[in-house]
Amino acid sequence: MVLRWDRFSRNAPEAYNMIARLAKMAIEVNAIEQPIDFSIPEQKMMLSFYLTIPEVENDRRAMNTTNGMRKNMKEGRWVSTAPIGYKNARDAQNKPLLIQTEKAEAIRKAFEQYATGNYAMEVLRKQMNEEGIKISKNHFTRLLRNPVYCGQIRIKAYRNEEEEIVRAIHEPIVNEELFYEAQRVMAGKKRVLAKITKAREEFPMRGYLVCHQCGGNLTASRSKGRGGLYDYYHCNSGCKERIPANIVHNGFEKWLKSISIKQEIAELYIAVVENVFKNNEVNREVEIVHLTREIKTKEEMVDKAGRKLINDELDKDDYKRLKESIQLEIAGLRYRIGELQSMESGFMEYLRFGMFFLTNPYQYYSTATLEGKQKILGSIFPEKLVFAENNYRTAEPNEIVELLCNIDRDFRGSKKKKVAKNSDQFHQVIPMGLEPMTPTLKVLCSTN
């Protein structure tokens, strides 16, 4: 017994099916307020009416809800559960609104790092997990694809309405240029420059050392001994090469302390940096004008395609694909313009950093993060290092450092003693080099 038939079911086909199944077990279903006499065939017409009405109400309610949600979405409002980095709220008119949370900064950082092409998606996902934002692989992929983070809302196709993207009213976590730059990386249209591997703070020189016996790369690990835990750099190629990490680190830091910059070189550095920035300023302005014209050309291509669509000269699907492709290209161009514009007032920043590093390399290295230490290693040495008999050896350090500083010649050892042929060539962790000093060092190199 049920109170009314809409309490039994709001789906007529399923209700009839269940009534028939129960009847086979000699069980009759009936409603207290809407009784049906199943012995009278005409009563089944009333049953049909009682069962269909709630189903129609459900469909109408669902339609009204969908229409209301789509109306709000077209106004730029997010109507479902807030994505990571936002929380659901209400504005003064009691309408839905997204507000950023404390996780927004981690989302912004993930987009910035992924858009460089230097970070694998899985590395960034694990990084977010370590920061307390638990997210699965699929969810992280959807996060990077979701335009809500750049202030847009995607409205799916519905009936005779095509899918569209509208401007949202909430504050974006990233700008459109950065978002579309990330889409270019995901689509494989931007070359991944470097593979970032997992590193540990206690082993900053892992990946920068080779075995003096076989030329293979040295790895690093921590061992447990009678006196506690001990860190070592060691070879995995069958050699017995095994060096305590503190000896390796102390040797490199001792060399850094020995570097000094001459006054006349410092003055030359300042003069060259200033000259380069003046020349680059002109070049940047020319490139910005060129990129702006290219953006205008591509926007005109979209307008032209739109007119062809209106005149039935272009298929809707072809227009959509063409528009998305051009929008990605425009986003990349705008991102490049943003990079150029951000460099306009960087002279003093470059100068201060360059002078500080060149006059205090040990201090900078000792206080730097793991990433900073590895950038320093990658910038100074074009090839990997060999550590043997408490001395370092490499073919050549960076010739700029050699020009600027009084380098201890014993550090490199004899050039005649070569590393084994199967030694891997040195690779930089971050291809851009030691930012923000690298552009200036390149100039100094070219002026030598």
C-alpha positions in Angstrom: 0.0 0.0 0.0 1.2 3.5 -0.9 -0.4 6.9 -0.2 -0.6 7.9 -3.9 0.6 6.4 -7.1 3.3 9.1 -7.5 4.8 7.6 -4.2 5.1 4.3 -5.9 6.8 5.5 -9.1 7.2 8.5 -11.4 8.2 6.4 -14.4 5.1 4.7 -16.0 6.9 1.9 -17.9 8.9 0.9 -14.8 5.8 1.0 -12.7 3.8 -1.3 -15.0 6.8 -3.7 -15.1 7.0 -3.8 -11.2 3.2 -4.2 -10.9 3.3 -7.2 -13.2 6.3 -8.8 -11.4 4.5 -8.5 -8.0 1.3 -9.9 -9.5 3.1 -13.1 -10.4 3.9 -13.4 -6.7 0.2 -12.9 -5.8 1.0 -9.4 -4.5 -1.2 -6.5 -5.4 -0.1 -2.8 -5.3 -2.7 -0.1 -4.5 -2.9 3.5 -3.3 -4.9 4.7 -0.3 -5.9 8.1 -1.8 -6.2 6.8 -5.4 -7.5 3.3 -5.1 -7.8 1.1 -8.2 -10.1 -2.0 -8.6 -8.0 -4.3 -10.8 -11.0 -6.6 -11.4 -12.5 -3.8 -13.5 -10.6 -3.4 -16.9 -11.7 0.2 -17.3 -9.9 1.1 -14.0 -6.6 0.5 -15.7 -7.2 3.7 -17.6 -7.3 5.6 -14.3 -4.1 3.8 -13.3 -2.4 5.0 -16.5 -3.5 8.5 -15.7 -2.2 8.3 -12.1 1.2 7.0 -13.3 1.7 9.3 -16.3 0.9 12.6 -14.5 3.9 12.4 -12.1 6.2 11.4 -15.0 5.1 14.5 -16.9 5.7 16.6 -13.9 9.2 15.2 -13.5 9.9 15.9 -17.2 8.6 19.5 -16.9 10.6 20.1 -13.7 13.7 18.8 -15.4 13.2 20.9 -18.4 12.6 24.0 -16.3 15.7 23.3 -14.3 17.8 22.8 -17.5 16.5 26.0 -19.0 17.2 27.9 -15.8 20.7 26.5 -15.6 21.5 27.3 -19.2 20.0 30.8 -18.8 22.4 31.4 -15.8 25.3 29.9 -17.7 24.7 32.2 -20.7 24.8 35.1 -18.2 28.3 33.9 -17.3 27.4 32.1 -14.0 28.7 28.7 -13.0 25.7 26.6 -11.8 27.2 23.3 -10.7 29.6 22.2 -8.0 32.6 24.6 -7.9 35.8 23.2 -9.5 39.0 23.0 -7.4 40.3 26.5 -6.6 36.8 28.0 -6.3 33.9 27.7 -3.9 30.2 28.2 -4.6 28.7 31.4 -3.3 25.8 33.9 -4.0 25.9 37.5 -5.0 23.6 40.4 -3.9 20.8 39.1 -6.1 21.1 35.6 -4.6 22.4 34.3 -7.9 25.3 31.7 -8.1 28.8 33.0 -8.1 32.3 31.4 -7.9 34.8 32.8 -5.4 38.5 31.8 -5.4 39.9 29.8 -2.5 43.4 29.4 -1.0 44.0 26.6 -3.6 43.7 29.1 -6.5 47.5 29.9 -6.3 48.4 26.2 -6.7 46.2 26.0 -9.8 47.8 29.1 -11.2 51.3 27.8 -10.6 50.3 24.4 -12.3 49.1 26.3 -15.4 52.3 28.5 -15.5 54.6 25.5 -15.2 52.7 23.3 -17.6 52.5 26.1 -20.2 56.3 26.3 -20.4 56.5 22.8 -21.8 59.2 21.9 -19.3 57.0 19.9 -16.9 55.3 16.6 -17.4 51.6 16.5 -16.4 52.2 13.7 -13.9 55.0 15.7 -12.2 52.7 18.6 -11.6 49.9 16.4 -10.4 52.1 14.9 -7.8 53.4 18.3 -6.8 49.8 19.4 -6.2 49.2 16.3 -4.1 52.2 17.1 -2.0 50.7 20.6 -1.4 47.5 19.0 -0.1 45.4 19.1 -3.2 44.5 15.4 -3.9 43.6 15.0 -7.5 43.5 12.0 -9.9 45.2 11.8 -13.3 41.9 12.1 -15.2 40.7 14.9 -13.0 44.0 16.9 -13.4 43.7 16.5 -17.2 40.2 17.9 -17.1 41.3 20.7 -14.8 43.9 21.9 -17.4 41.3 21.7 -20.1 38.6 23.6 -18.2 38.1 27.1 -19.6 36.4 28.2 -16.3 39.9 28.9 -15.0 40.5 31.6 -17.6 37.0 33.2 -17.0 35.0 31.3 -19.6 32.2 28.8 -19.3 31.5 26.1 -21.9 27.8 25.5 -22.5 27.2 22.1 -24.1 25.0 21.6 -27.1 21.3 21.2 -26.3 18.5 20.3 -28.8 18.9 22.8 -31.7 21.5 25.0 -29.8 25.2 24.5 -30.6 27.9 24.3 -28.0 29.3 27.7 -27.1 31.7 29.4 -24.8 30.7 32.5 -22.9 32.5 35.1 -20.8 32.1 34.3 -17.1 31.5 36.9 -14.4 33.8 35.3 -11.8 37.4 36.3 -11.4 39.7 34.1 -13.5 42.6 32.3 -11.9 44.7 32.5 -15.1 44.5 34.8 -18.1 43.4 33.5 -21.5 46.8 33.7 -23.1 48.3 31.4 -20.4 45.3 29.0 -20.7 45.5 28.6 -24.4 49.3 28.3 -24.2 48.7 25.3 -21.9 46.2 23.9 -24.5 48.9 24.2 -27.2 51.3 22.1 -25.0 48.6 19.5 -24.4 47.8 19.4 -28.1 51.5 18.8 -28.9 51.8 22.1 -30.8 54.6 23.3 -28.4 57.8 21.3 -28.1 58.5 20.0 -24.6 62.0 21.4 -23.9 63.1 19.3 -21.0 62.1 16.3 -19.0 61.9 17.1 -15.3 62.9 14.2 -13.2 62.3 13.8 -9.5 65.1 15.2 -7.4 65.9 15.4 -3.7 67.2 18.3 -1.6 70.1 16.3 -0.2 71.4 15.4 -3.7 71.6 18.6 -5.7 74.4 17.3 -7.9 72.7 14.1 -9.0 72.5 14.2 -12.8 75.6 16.4 -13.0 78.3 13.8 -12.1 79.7 10.9 -14.2 81.8 8.0 -13.0 85.6 8.5 -13.5 86.0 4.7 -14.2 83.3 3.9 -16.8 81.8 7.3 -17.7 78.3 6.4 -16.7 76.0 8.7 -14.7 76.3 8.7 -11.0 73.1 8.3 -9.0 72.6 9.0 -5.3 71.0 7.2 -2.4 70.9 7.1 1.4 72.3 4.2 3.4 71.8 3.2 7.0 74.9 2.4 9.0 75.8 1.9 12.6 76.2 5.6 13.2 73.0 6.5 11.4 72.1 7.5 7.9 74.8 8.3 5.2 74.4 9.9 1.8 76.4 8.7 -1.2 76.8 9.3 -4.9 77.5 6.0 -6.6 77.6 4.2 -10.0 75.0 1.7 -11.1 77.1 0.3 -14.0 78.9 -2.3 -12.0 81.8 -0.1 -10.9 82.7 0.3 -7.2 82.5 4.1 -7.4 81.0 5.3 -4.1 81.7 8.8 -2.8 80.2 10.3 0.4 77.9 13.2 -0.5 79.4 15.6 2.0 82.8 15.3 0.3 81.3 16.0 -3.1 79.3 19.0 -1.9 82.2 20.4 0.2 84.5 20.2 -2.8 82.1 22.1 -5.1 81.4 24.8 -2.4 85.1 25.2 -1.8 85.5 26.0 -5.6 82.7 28.5 -5.5 84.3 30.3 -2.6 87.5 30.6 -4.7 85.7 32.6 -7.5 86.1 36.3 -7.5 85.3 39.0 -10.1 87.6 41.9 -11.0 86.5 45.5 -10.7 87.2 46.2 -14.4 85.1 43.2 -15.4 82.2 44.4 -13.2 82.3 47.7 -14.9 82.3 46.0 -18.3 79.4 43.9 -17.2 77.3 46.9 -16.3 78.1 48.7 -19.6 77.3 45.7 -21.7 74.0 44.9 -20.0 72.9 48.5 -20.4 73.8 48.5 -24.1 72.1 45.2 -24.7 68.8 46.4 -23.1 68.8 49.6 -25.2 69.2 47.5 -28.4 66.7 44.9 -27.3 64.2 47.5 -26.4 64.0 48.5 -30.1 63.9 44.9 -31.2 61.1 44.1 -28.8 59.0 47.0 -30.0 59.4 45.9 -33.6 58.5 42.3 -32.8 55.5 43.4 -30.8 54.2 45.5 -33.7 54.7 42.5 -36.0 52.9 40.1 -33.7 50.0 42.6 -33.2 49.6 42.7 -37.0 49.6 38.9 -37.2 46.9 38.7 -34.6 44.8 41.2 -36.6 45.3 39.1 -39.7 44.1 36.0 -38.0 41.1 37.7 -36.4 40.1 38.8 -39.9 40.4 35.2 -41.1 37.9 34.2 -38.4 35.5 37.0 -39.5 35.8 36.0 -43.1 35.1 32.3 -42.2 32.0 33.6 -40.2 30.7 35.4 -43.3 31.2 32.2 -45.3 29.2 30.3 -42.7 26.3 32.7 -42.9 26.3 32.5 -46.7 26.3 28.6 -46.5 29.7 28.6 -48.1 31.3 26.8 -45.2 30.2 23.8 -43.1 29.5 24.4 -39.4 31.9 21.7 -38.2 34.7 23.0 -40.5 34.1 26.6 -39.2 34.2 25.4 -35.6 37.5 23.5 -36.2 39.0 26.5 -38.1 38.0 28.9 -35.4 39.4 26.8 -32.5 42.7 26.4 -34.4 43.1 30.1 -35.1 42.1 31.0 -31.5 44.9 28.8 -30.2 47.4 30.5 -32.6 46.2 33.9 -31.5 46.5 32.9 -27.8 50.1 31.9 -28.5 50.9 35.2 -30.1 49.3 37.2 -27.3 51.3 35.1 -24.8 54.5 36.0 -26.6 53.5 39.7 -26.6 53.0 39.5 -22.9 56.4 38.0 -22.4 58.0 40.8 -24.5 56.2 43.5 -22.6 57.1 42.0 -19.2 60.8 42.4 -20.1 60.6 46.1 -20.8 61.6 47.3 -17.3 63.9 44.5 -16.3 67.3 46.2 -16.6 67.9 46.9 -12.9 66.6 43.4 -12.0 69.1 41.7 -14.3 71.9 44.0 -13.2 71.3 43.5 -9.5 71.0 39.8 -9.8 74.0 39.4 -12.1 76.3 41.5 -9.9 75.1 39.7 -6.7 75.7 36.3 -8.2 79.1 37.0 -9.7 80.4 38.6 -6.5 78.8 36.1 -4.1 78.4 32.7 -6.0 78.9 30.6 -2.9 76.4 32.6 -0.8 73.8 32.4 -3.6 74.3 28.7 -4.1 74.3 27.8 -0.4 70.9 29.6 0.2 69.3 28.6 -3.1 66.5 26.0 -3.4 67.2 22.7 -5.1 66.0 24.0 -8.4 68.2 27.1 -8.0 71.3 25.0 -7.3 70.7 22.8 -10.3 70.3 25.9 -12.5 73.6 27.2 -11.3 75.3 23.9 -12.1 73.7 23.7 -15.5 74.7 27.3 -16.3 78.3 27.1 -15.3 79.2 23.7 -16.8 78.4 22.8 -20.4 79.5 19.2 -19.6 79.1 16.9 -16.7 81.6 16.7 -13.9 84.0 14.0 -12.8 85.0 13.8 -9.1 88.0 11.7 -8.3 90.8 11.9 -5.7 89.0 14.8 -4.0 89.2 16.9 -7.2 86.7 17.8 -9.9 87.4 17.5 -13.6 85.5 18.6 -16.6 86.4 19.5 -20.2 85.6 23.2 -19.7 83.3 25.3 -17.4 81.2 27.9 -19.0 83.6 30.2 -20.9 81.7 33.3 -19.6 82.4 32.3 -16.0 86.1 31.7 -17.1 86.3 35.2 -18.6 84.6 36.9 -15.7 86.3 35.2 -12.8 89.7 33.9 -11.6 89.1 30.2 -11.8 91.4 27.7 -10.2 92.9 25.9 -13.1 93.4 22.7 -11.0 89.6 22.4 -10.8 89.4 21.2 -14.4 92.4 19.0 -14.2 94.3 17.8 -17.3 92.5 18.2 -20.6 94.3 15.1 -21.8 92.4 12.8 -19.5 89.1 12.3 -21.1 85.9 10.9 -19.7 84.9 7.5 -21.1 83.3 7.6 -24.6 80.0 6.3 -23.4 79.6 9.3 -21.1 76.3 11.2 -21.7 76.6 14.8 -22.9 75.7 17.4 -20.4 72.1 18.6 -20.5 70.6 21.6 -18.9 67.8 21.1 -16.4 66.1 24.2 -17.6 67.1 25.1 -21.2 66.7 28.9 -20.5 69.7 28.6 -18.3 70.4 30.6 -15.1 67.6 33.2 -15.0 67.7 36.1 -15.1 71.5 36.1 -15.8 71.7 34.0 -18.9 70.6 36.5 -21.6 73.3 38.9 -20.3 76.0 36.2 -20.2 75.1 35.2 -23.8 75.7 38.8 -24.8 79.0 38.9 -23.0 80.0 35.7 -24.8 79.2 37.3 -28.2 81.1 40.4 -27.4 84.3 38.5 -26.5 
